[in-house]
Amino acid sequence: MLWAAGCTPGGFSKKQAVGGELQFRYAMHASPTTLDPGKVQDVDTSDLLQNIYQGLVAYDDKNEIVPVLAESWTVEDGGKRYRFRLRGGLKFHSGRAVKASDVVYSLNRHVDPKFGSPTAGYLSDIVGYADVLAGKATVLKGLSAPNDSEVVIDLDAPRPYFLGKLTYPCAFVVNPERAKGEITVETRADGTGPYRLRAYAKDQEVLLEAFDGTVGGRPPTGVLVRPIIKDAATRLLKYRNGELDILTLERQDMAAVEKDAKLRADVVEVPRPVIYYLGMNQARFAPFRDARVRRAFMLGINRKKIAEDVIGLPYAKGFVPPGVTGHRADLAGVPFDPSAARRLLAEAGYPEGHNFPALTITYREGRPDSQLLAVSAVTDLKKNLGINVSARAMEWRSFLEARNAKQLQFVGLSWYADYLDPENFLSFLMRSDASENRDGYANPEFDALCRQADVEMDPSKRTSLYHQAEDILLEDAARIPVYYGRDILLVSPRVSGLRTNLFGTMPHATVTVSARNGSGAGSDGSEKP
């Protein structure tokens, strides 16, 4: 990409900071994996894109689903039909009016196999999804726009969690005139969100400017700047110097923060419904097809120590985290038991780890917590089972692409809730026919329980069925849960109106920043030369 004179390495010029308006600055830990809501599947990029695009509905700061582009909706036909009424006067950043047919286009675009969305499965409950996937149809039969202000969605069965799926980026609305193929440049990123994408320099910075025509009106802060800073120590230094307004801390940063009274006063804790786990790909690594091997790994890794002592977060005994319906705080879980692990490994044909094939665990580059999880697992497997495992860091987009292609043997990863329902952590991830099942796990009893729970309208019956399904995952050691999540933020006193919910920071439509004074920045909010 060719940049105009006046740009400096690592950021945009002062002139590009748009009319001297105050800037809200916070770092991205890696370059966006995409600029397309139909392609995004990671938390960092989703956080960026939620400021650019919007869907019919979203979660508010009380973790309740509220209308956004939709003004209202009704549920009909026993829970199988959703009828949405759009707000009047909606516009894309380009000024083009938003119509109901644009919603229909966007959802059809994201399920089209030719488009290749890795998250198309979020829309699989809509009638006709299987036919589109099989090439028997080009559009979803259960999706229509009777007029310019009404969208109708028909489901294959009552789905108590369906509205939650519509909060995910693959249900965000794009301008059909600019969304042919994957959106990869800022000039085609035409959404309806509180900020429009002004400029993007890969591995350097993303610049966004406030949009007058968004729902609720123009954000009070005119410029949103996302410098891309991959090194955690550098991010913390820039926050100390007043060059960042908020910062998500890594666990190893906490010791320095606790010793600094000024920084300590800026700490904000945000609970997150997330499970950090070790994934075992049965399709890529044959020994993982044996439940005894998987269970030996689970028993032989001191997960409680890793969670509480190494990482400093709550130990995960199950797969459904706090904040999600059906989480069990009293779940017994699977204990750390090296002796039992060695017995199972010997029964599987690998006594003391002898003749165990070469194995590599892959983790995300540039995230110290991910490295700690992977290295701790490697250490325990060698110490307790006699198994040698190599650890490899991988650049984030490459990691996701390899994971999607089921090329990785053993991974350290996390799953953040997309909606606050146990279906998102059980059926959606681990059913044998689930598009997100990258592990090759299959158990007919688990599948049957999930299928029953997914359409059960009685909340207590649903929860009971999901508990039984979760117990099977633990018994099978389908994955190895390690710890639950919590974000630790530093938020500058300059910032007000920052909204959070269980999904992290919300779109920044209400954020206000005051002028930097004595912090290495000018009163107009741009950095001094």
N, C-alpha and C positions, 0 to 999 in steps of 0.2 A: 504494500500500500504506500502511495506517495503522500508525504506530509508536507504542508506548506511551510515556508520560511517562518522562523520565530518559534518553532517547537524545539524543546530541549529534550535530551535523552531522559527517559524515565517519567515523562509527564507532559502536560499541555502547557502552552504559554499562558501568561497572565491575561493576554488579550482574549484568548479562547475561553476564559472563565466567565464570559457572558455578562457584559454590562456592569462589572464591579459588584454583582450581587454576592451576598454571603454564601459560602459553600459549606455543605455537610460532607465531611470526608471520612471514609472508612475503607479499610483494606480488603481486597480479595486475596485469598491464600494461593490462588492459581488463576491462570487465564480462564475465562468462561469456556466451558466445553462446547458451547453452541450459543447462537443468538436466537434460537428457534424454540418456542414453547412445546412444539410437537416432538422435539428431539431430546430435550433436557431430562436428565434422570439423577442429577446430583444436587445436594443441598445448597452449595455455594452459588451455583449458577441459577438455581431456582430463586434464591434470595434476590439476585439481580433482576431477573426477568419479571418477578411479581410487581416491580415498579414500572414496567413498560407495558405489560399486557394484563388483561383482566378476563374473568369468566362470568358466567351467570350468577354465581354465588361464591362466598368466601367465608372463612372462619374469622370472627371478630375477636376483640381482646378478652371476651368472656368464654372463648372456645365454643361459641355457638355459630351455626351456619346462618348467614344473613344474605339478603339480596345485594348484588352489585350492579351488573348490567341488567339483570332482571329487576323489575319493580316488585313483582310478586309471583307466586306460583300456586297451583293447586295439584293435589294428588288424587287420581281417579282410578277406577277399575281395580279396586282392591289393592292398590299400591303398584300397579303395573304401568300406569300412565302418569307422566309429569307434564303439566301445561304451564309454560313460562310466559309472562307478559313483560316485554322489554320497556325500559324507561324511555321517555321521549327525549329527543334532542341529542342522542349519543353520537359522538364523532370519533373517528380515528385521528391520530396525531397529524395526518396529512390534511385533515379537514373534511374528508369524505364521510358522509352519514353512515351510521351503522344500521344494518337491517337484519331481520331475523334470518334471512337467507345466508348472511355472513356467518352466523353461528352454525347453521347446518353445514356450510362449506368447510368450516374449520374442523368440526368433528369428523366429517367424512375424509378430509385431508389426512387427519392423524391416524385413521385406521387403514388407509390405503396401503397395501403391501408394497407398492412401488415407492411410496414415500419412506418406508422403513423405520417407522417410529419404534424405539425400544420400549415405549410405554403405551402402545396401542391397547394392551390388555385392560387398561383402566376403563375402557369403553366397551368391554366385551359383553356387558349385560344388555346392551341395546339390541333389539330385534334386528336380525340380519347380519350380525357381526361375523358369524361362522361362514356365511355365504360370501361376504367380502373377502375374508381371509383365504377362502378356497378358490377365489377367482370366479365364482358363480354370479357375483353381482359387483357393481362398481360403487354403489352407495348403500348406506344403512336403511333398510326398509322401515325401521322404527323411528326415523328422524324426519321431521317435516316442518315447514314454515307456512301455515295456512295464509298468513298475511305478513306485512313488513314488521309487525310488532309482536308476533306470537310464534313461539317454538314449542313443538310437541315431541316428547320422547316416549316411546313405548319400549318397555322392558320385557325380557323373556319370562320373568317371574317377579313376584314382589321381592324387592331387595332393600332391606331396612337401611343399608349403608350407602345407597346410590348417590344421594345428594353430596356426601362426603367426597365421592370420586370426582364430582364436577368442580371441586375446589382445586384439583391438581392441574398443573400447567398444560397437559394435553387437552384440557377442555377450555383453555384460553382462546380468545377470538382474535383472528388475524385478518388483515385486509386481503381479500382474494386477489386484488390487482397487483400485490407486491409479494405474494407468498407462493410463487411457483418454484418448487424445489426447496431445499433447506435454506433458511435465512442465515446468511453468513456475513453480511455487511450491514452497517448501520442504516443505510439508505432504504433498506427493505424491511426494517424492523418497525412496522407501523401498527402500533397497538392503541389502546384506549386508557392506559394507566396514568398515574399521576406524573410520570416523567417520560419524556421522549429521549431516545438514544441519539446524542449529538455526535459523538466520535468514539472510536475504539482503536487503540494501538495495542496489538498483541504483546503480552508480557510486560506492558507498561501501565496503561491506565484506561479506564472507561469513564466517559463524561456524559452526564445526563442533565437535561434542563426541564424545568417545571412546565407542565401542560395546562393551559387555561381551561380546556374543555373537558377535563376528567370529571367523573362522578364526585360531587362534593366541592368542586371548584379548584382553582389553582393552589398548589401547595405553598405554604408560607416561605419555604426555603427554595430559592430559585435554581440552585445548582447542586447536583449530587455528583461527587467525585469518588471513584473507586480505584485507587492506585493498586497495582498488582505487586504484592510483596511476598515472596515465597518463604523468606527466612523469618522465623518467629522472633528472634532477638532483634532484628531490624524493625519489625512491626512495633515491638514494645518501646524501642528507643524513639521511634517517630511519635508514638503517643506521648511519651514523656516530654518531647520537644514541642508539643502542641500542634503537630502536623497531621494528627488523626483525631477525630472526635469520638469515635467509639472503637473498641477493639475486643475481639473474641480471644480470650487467653488460652494458651496451651497449658497443660498441667504443670510443666516444668517452670512456667513463669510465676507460679503462685508464691514460691519462696521469696522471690525478690519483691513481689507486690506486698506480701505480708510485712516485710521489713520497712516499707515506705509508707508513712502515715498519709501522705497526700494521695498516693495511688490507692491505698486501702479504702479511702473515703469514696472513691469512684466505682467500687466494685458493685455490680448488680448480678444476682444469680437468676437464671432463667431455667426452670425445669423443662426437660425435653422428653417426650415419649420415644425413646430410641433404645435399641438393643445392639450392643457391640458383640460380635460373634466370630467364631472360626468356622469357615465353610469348607466342606469336603466334597469335591467333585467326583462322583462315582463314575461318570462317563470318561473322565480323563485319567483317573488313577484307580486301577482295578482293585487293589486291596480295600478301598473304601466301600466296595459293594458288599463287603462282609460286615454285618452289624457288630460283630465282636471286635473288629478293628476300630470301628468308629467309637464304640463304647469304651474301648481301652484308651483311646485318645482323650475322651471326656473325663474318665476316671484318673488318668495319669497326669493331667495338667491342673496345677493348683490355681484354679480360677478365682477363688476367694482372695487369695494372696495377691494375684495380679490386679484384681479389681480394687481392693481396699488399700493395699500397701504400695503397689507399684504405680497404679493410675490415680487412685484416690477418689473412686466413684463407687456407687452401690453395686454390690455383687448381684448378678442376675441368676436366679434359680430357674427361671422359665423364659419363655419367648415373648410374652405379652407384657410390656413395660407399664410402670405407674402412669396414670393419666388416661389410660385406655380402658374402656369397659371390659371387664373380665379379668383384669390383673389380679393375681392372688398374692397378697403380701405374706400369707402363711404357707406358701408352697414349700414343700420339703426339698425338692430339687434332687440333683445327683451329687453325692459327696465326692471329695477328693480321696481316692483309695488306690494308691500305687500297687499294692499287692494284688488286688482284684484285677487291676489293669494288666499286670504282667501275666496273670493266669489266662485272661481272655486272649491276649496276644499270642501266648503259647498255643492255646487251643486253635487259633486261626492259622498256625503254622509258622510263627515267627518268634520262637523262644528267645528271650533277652534281646529281641530285635534282629536276630540273625536272618540274613537273606531278605531283609525288608528292602524293597526297591528304592531307588533314589527319589527323593521327594523335595519339592521346593514350596515354601510359603511366600506368597506375594502380598505386599502391602503398599499403601499409598505413599508416594514420594513427598517429602516435605512436611509430613504430619508426625511430629514426635510421638504422640500417643499411639498411632498406628504401628510405629516401629517398636515401641515398648511392648505392645501386645504380641507382635510377631516374635520378637527376640525372646520374650519370656516363655512363649510356647515352645520355641526351639530348645531352650535350656531345659525345660521340664521333660520334654520328650526324650532327650539324651540321658538325663539323669535318672529318670524313673522307668523308661522303657528300653533304653539302649538304642534308640532310633536317631539316626543323623538326618537332620532336616536343614536345607539351605534356606536362607532368607534373602529376598530380593525386593528392592524398592522399584516402583514403576510410576512414570508420569501419569497423572490422573486420567486424562482422556484415553490414553493408551490402555490403562488398567481397565477402564469401563468397557472399552471395545473388546478387549481380550476376555473379560468376564462374560460379556454378552454372547460371545462366540463359544463360550464354555471351554476355553483353552487353558485355564489355570487350574492347577491341581488342588491347591490348598490356599485359602485366603484369610486375611484378617480384614473384616469389613463391618459396616454398621447399616442398620435399616431404621430410618426415621419414619414415624407415622405420617402417612399422607392424609389420613382421616382417622378419627378416634374410635375405631371399631376393631375388635379382635380379628375380623375377617382379613384385615390388611396385613396381619402378622402370621396368619395361619393359612387359610385357603389361598389367599392371593399369592403367597410366596412358595408354599410347599405342596399344594395339591399336585398330583402327577401331571395334570394337563394345564397347569398354570404357566403363563408365558414368563413369569418372573422366576420360575423354578430353574435355577442355573446349576443345581446340585445333582440332578438325576435321581432324586429321591422319589420313591413310590411305595405306597402302602394302601391297599384297597380299603381297609377299615378306616384309616385316616380320611381318605377321600369321601367315603360314605357319610361319615360324621359331619364333615365340612359341608357337603352338599345339602344335608338336612338343616344344618345350622344357618346356612346362608339365606334360606328362604323362610325360616321360622320367624313368625311375627310376635310370638310371646317372648319378651325379654329374658325372663328367668330360664325358660327352656333353651333359648339360644345360648345363654351363658354356660349352662350345664353341658351342652353338646360341645362347645368350644373347649371347655376344660378337659373333657375326655380326649378330644383331638390333641390338645397340647401335651397331655400325659403320654400319648403314643409317640409324639416327636421326641420327648425326653427318653423314653424307653428305647427307641430306635437310634438315639444319638444322631438324628437327622442333621443337626448342626450343633455346635457347641456354644451355648450362651455364656458370656463372660461378665459383662457389666452393663448397667443402665446409664443413661446420659444425663448431663446437666451442663448447660453453657454458663461460663463465667465471663461476664463482660466488664470492660472498663468503659464508663460513660462520662464524658467530660461535663463539668458544671455548665459549660456553654450550651448544652443541649437540653431542650425541653420538648415535650410532646412525643417522645419516643414510645411507641406502643409495642408490646410483646404479647405473645400467647404461647401455647404449648408447641407451636411450630417455629418459634424463634422470634426475630424481629419482623414486624408487619410492614406492609408498604409504607413509605415515609411521607405520606400525604399530610401528616399533622406535625412533622418535626420543625422546630424553630431553633436556629443557632444565633448566638450573640457574637459580636465582633471579637476577634482574637486581640488580646492586649498583652504585650510583653511575653509572647510565646513564640517568637520567631515568625510572626505572620502580620500582614498589614491589616488595618482596620476594615478594609473592604473584604477581608476573608481570604484573599489570595496570598500565596507565599511571597515573602520578600525576596528580591534578587540576591 
